[in-house]
């Protein structure tokens, strides 16, 4: 079966895309791998083809909190278009898969040389900034159940499957809550026949019902994602 492709790379004109990919290398996204460290210079940019990466903030002694998710629709390292080399978050692989990877210096050189690439990356960065602001408001104002539904939908979208692997520990970390809160919320969904959860494996049984349970941030996030599918000339 042909491998999936990153949607940002797909937006590039064919000739430009081929030229850029000669500078990249295939890179496997291994579960729990840390691709960037808080306040450390970015060494590479990543373009997921399958799987997804979570951007996680650590604040004092509080539980880590996810503030962004990067999948096939986006990239990790778009800050490099601004010349920035450090980020306030850690990037953790939460959904294993494959990606294209390019060194930070080579990526900066490509941005300077390829106008179409620069435009795509700038739009990607703008979209992610909107998403991070939305994630912060969601964490502050919405209850665990609707937030869990939203996060499961986002994970399913990027896993491209009704079944995917997520432990309760990971879900709690992503939502910034205690594990018991996840257990209760997930139990409600399972009891309603919306999902099946067993030994770290989630199966979405009723997608429409899960969307109905999700907070409004899921639809808002989808609308933001749609911006990435618009070809800009």
C-alpha positions in Angstrom: 0.0 0.0 0.0 1.3 3.4 -0.9 2.5 5.5 2.0 0.5 8.6 3.0 2.0 12.0 2.4 2.2 15.1 4.5 -0.5 17.6 3.4 1.8 20.7 3.6 4.3 19.0 1.3 1.4 18.1 -1.0 0.5 21.8 -1.4 3.9 22.5 -3.0 4.1 22.5 -6.8 5.3 19.1 -8.1 8.7 20.3 -9.2 9.3 22.2 -6.0 8.0 19.2 -3.9 10.5 16.8 -5.6 13.4 19.2 -5.1 12.5 19.7 -1.4 12.1 16.0 -0.7 15.6 15.3 -2.0 16.8 17.3 1.0 14.7 15.3 3.5 15.1 11.9 4.9 12.5 9.3 6.0 12.2 9.3 9.8 10.1 6.9 12.0 8.0 8.4 14.7 8.5 6.0 17.6 5.9 6.1 20.4 6.9 8.3 23.3 10.0 9.7 21.5 10.9 13.3 22.4 11.6 15.2 19.3 12.3 18.6 20.8 13.2 19.7 24.3 11.9 22.9 26.1 14.2 25.8 25.7 16.7 23.8 23.6 17.5 24.7 20.0 15.4 22.8 17.4 17.7 20.4 15.5 15.2 19.3 12.8 11.9 20.0 11.2 9.4 17.1 10.9 6.6 16.5 8.4 4.4 13.6 9.6 3.1 11.3 7.0 1.3 9.0 9.5 1.0 9.2 13.3 0.9 12.4 15.4 3.0 14.5 17.8 1.8 16.3 20.9 3.2 19.7 22.1 3.4 19.6 25.9 3.9 22.4 28.3 5.4 21.9 31.8 4.6 24.5 34.4 6.2 24.2 37.9 4.9 21.1 39.7 1.6 20.9 37.8 0.8 18.0 35.5 2.1 18.5 31.9 -0.6 19.9 29.6 -1.0 19.4 25.8 -1.3 22.8 23.9 -1.1 21.5 20.4 -1.2 18.4 18.2 0.8 17.9 14.9 -0.3 15.3 12.4 -0.3 14.8 8.6 -2.0 18.2 8.2 0.9 20.1 9.7 4.6 20.1 10.7 6.9 20.4 13.7 9.4 23.2 13.5 7.5 25.9 11.7 9.0 28.4 14.1 12.2 28.1 12.1 10.6 30.3 9.4 10.9 33.2 11.9 14.5 32.4 12.6 13.6 31.1 16.1 15.4 28.0 17.4 13.8 27.4 20.8 10.2 26.6 21.9 8.5 26.7 25.3 7.1 23.2 24.9 8.3 19.6 24.4 7.3 17.6 21.4 6.3 14.0 22.2 5.2 11.3 19.7 1.8 10.0 20.9 0.8 8.2 17.7 3.6 6.2 16.1 4.1 6.6 12.3 6.4 7.9 9.7 7.6 11.3 8.7 10.0 13.3 6.6 12.8 15.0 8.5 15.2 17.8 7.6 18.0 19.5 9.6 17.3 22.9 10.9 20.0 24.6 8.9 19.0 22.9 5.7 15.4 23.8 6.3 16.3 27.5 6.8 18.3 27.4 3.6 15.3 25.8 1.8 12.9 28.5 3.2 15.2 31.2 1.9 15.4 29.6 -1.6 11.9 28.2 -2.1 9.2 30.9 -1.8 6.3 28.4 -2.1 7.7 26.5 0.9 8.0 29.6 3.0 4.4 30.6 2.3 3.1 27.1 3.2 5.1 27.1 6.5 4.0 30.6 7.5 0.4 29.6 7.1 1.0 26.5 9.1 2.5 28.5 11.9 -0.3 30.9 12.0 -2.9 28.1 12.1 -1.0 26.4 15.0 -0.9 29.7 17.0 -4.7 29.9 16.7 -5.0 26.3 17.7 -2.8 26.8 20.8 -4.9 29.7 21.9 -8.0 27.6 21.4 -6.5 24.8 23.4 -5.7 27.1 26.3 -9.3 28.4 26.5 -10.7 24.8 26.2 -8.6 23.7 29.1 -9.8 26.6 31.2 -13.5 26.6 30.5 -14.6 23.1 29.3 -15.4 20.0 31.4 -13.3 16.8 31.2 -15.9 14.8 29.3 -16.3 17.2 26.3 -12.6 17.7 26.3 -11.9 14.0 26.2 -14.4 13.6 23.3 -12.6 16.3 21.4 -9.2 14.8 22.0 -10.3 11.3 21.0 -11.7 12.7 17.8 -8.5 14.6 17.1 -6.5 11.4 17.7 -8.8 9.3 15.5 -8.5 11.9 12.7 -4.7 11.7 12.8 -4.5 7.9 13.3 -6.8 7.5 10.3 -8.4 4.5 12.0 -11.4 3.7 14.3 -8.9 1.9 16.6 -5.8 3.4 18.0 -3.5 3.0 21.1 -3.9 5.4 24.0 -3.2 4.7 27.7 -5.1 6.4 30.4 -1.9 7.9 31.6 -1.3 9.5 28.3 -4.8 10.8 28.0 -4.6 12.3 31.5 -1.3 14.0 30.6 -2.8 15.4 27.4 -5.8 16.8 29.3 -3.8 18.0 32.3 -6.1 16.1 34.7 -5.8 13.2 37.2 -6.2 9.7 35.8 -9.3 9.1 37.9 -11.1 11.9 35.9 -10.2 10.2 32.7 -11.5 6.8 34.0 -14.8 8.3 34.9 -15.3 10.2 31.6 -14.2 7.3 29.5 -16.4 4.9 31.5 -19.4 7.1 30.6 -18.6 6.9 26.9 -18.0 3.2 27.1 -21.2 2.6 29.0 -23.1 4.5 26.3 -21.6 2.4 23.5 -19.7 5.3 22.0 -16.2 3.9 22.5 -14.6 0.6 23.5 -11.5 0.8 25.7 -9.3 -2.2 26.6 -5.7 -2.3 27.7 -4.7 1.0 26.2 -6.6 0.4 22.9 -9.5 2.8 22.0 -12.1 1.9 19.4 -14.6 4.5 18.3 -17.9 2.7 17.9 -20.2 5.7 17.3 -18.4 8.6 15.7 -21.5 10.8 15.4 -22.3 10.4 19.1 -18.7 11.2 20.1 -18.9 14.4 18.0 -22.1 15.3 19.8 -20.3 14.9 23.2 -17.3 17.0 22.1 -17.0 20.6 23.1 -17.3 23.3 20.4 -13.5 23.5 20.2 -13.4 20.4 18.0 -15.5 22.1 15.2 -13.5 25.3 15.6 -10.3 23.3 15.3 -11.6 21.6 12.2 -12.4 24.9 10.7 -8.8 26.1 11.4 -7.4 22.9 9.9 -9.4 23.6 6.7 -7.2 26.6 6.1 -4.3 24.3 5.4 -6.2 22.7 2.4 -6.5 26.0 0.6 -3.9 26.3 -2.1 -2.4 29.8 -1.9 -0.9 31.2 -5.1 
